[in-house]
């Protein structure tokens, strides 16, 4: 599994268009983010967001939410 170029050191990366945060340690989420980034040229449009500290709670503090499928899976647990 590879991470996005220029974001190799970040686990959580947000999509500013949809306010969704992706976990790059999760292969499925990383693949989705990679596809979206390529399709919508997110690097050039400055649509990618990293967080410091690099954790999910910081992403949530900034208004980012995990993908809907992940939220539904977490709710059913």
C-alpha positions as CSV (number, residue, x, y, z in Angstrom):
1,X,0.0,0.0,0.0
2,X,1.4,3.4,-1.0
3,X,0.5,6.8,0.3
4,X,-0.1,9.9,-1.8
5,X,3.0,11.5,-3.1
6,X,4.0,14.5,-0.9
7,X,1.9,13.1,1.9
8,X,3.9,10.0,2.7
9,X,4.3,11.0,6.4
10,X,0.7,11.7,7.1
11,X,-1.8,9.0,8.1
12,X,-5.0,11.2,8.0
13,X,-5.7,13.3,5.0
14,X,-8.8,15.4,4.5
15,X,-10.8,16.2,1.3
16,X,-11.7,19.9,1.7
17,X,-14.5,19.6,-1.0
18,X,-16.5,17.1,1.0
19,X,-15.0,17.6,4.5
20,X,-14.2,13.8,4.6
21,X,-11.0,12.5,6.3
22,X,-9.4,9.3,5.0
23,X,-7.2,7.0,7.0
24,X,-4.2,6.1,4.7
25,X,-3.4,3.1,6.9
26,X,-6.7,1.6,5.7
27,X,-6.0,0.1,2.2
28,X,-9.6,0.7,0.9
29,X,-9.7,4.3,2.1
30,X,-6.2,5.0,0.7
31,X,-7.3,3.7,-2.7
32,X,-10.4,5.8,-2.7
33,X,-8.4,8.9,-1.8
34,X,-5.8,8.2,-4.5
35,X,-8.5,7.8,-7.1
36,X,-10.3,11.0,-6.1
37,X,-7.0,12.9,-5.9
38,X,-6.1,11.9,-9.5
39,X,-9.6,12.3,-10.9
40,X,-10.2,15.8,-9.5
41,X,-6.5,17.0,-9.6
42,X,-6.8,17.7,-5.9
43,X,-3.1,18.7,-5.5
44,X,-3.3,21.6,-8.0
45,X,-6.7,22.7,-6.5
46,X,-5.3,22.6,-3.0
47,X,-8.2,20.4,-1.9
48,X,-6.1,18.1,0.4
49,X,-5.7,18.8,4.2
50,X,-3.3,17.3,6.7
51,X,-3.6,17.6,10.5
52,X,-1.2,18.2,13.3
53,X,-1.3,16.2,15.5
54,X,-1.9,13.5,12.8
55,X,-4.9,11.9,14.4
56,X,-8.6,11.4,13.8
57,X,-9.7,13.6,16.8
58,X,-7.8,16.6,15.3
59,X,-9.5,16.0,12.0
60,X,-12.9,16.0,13.8
61,X,-12.0,19.2,15.6
62,X,-11.6,20.8,12.2
63,X,-15.0,19.5,11.0
64,X,-13.9,16.5,9.0
65,X,-15.8,13.2,9.2
66,X,-14.7,9.7,8.2
67,X,-16.3,8.3,5.0
68,X,-20.0,7.3,5.4
69,X,-19.3,3.6,5.0
70,X,-16.8,3.8,7.9
71,X,-19.2,5.8,10.1
72,X,-21.9,3.2,9.5
73,X,-19.5,0.4,10.4
74,X,-18.5,2.1,13.6
75,X,-22.1,2.7,14.6
76,X,-23.0,-0.9,14.2
77,X,-20.2,-2.1,16.5
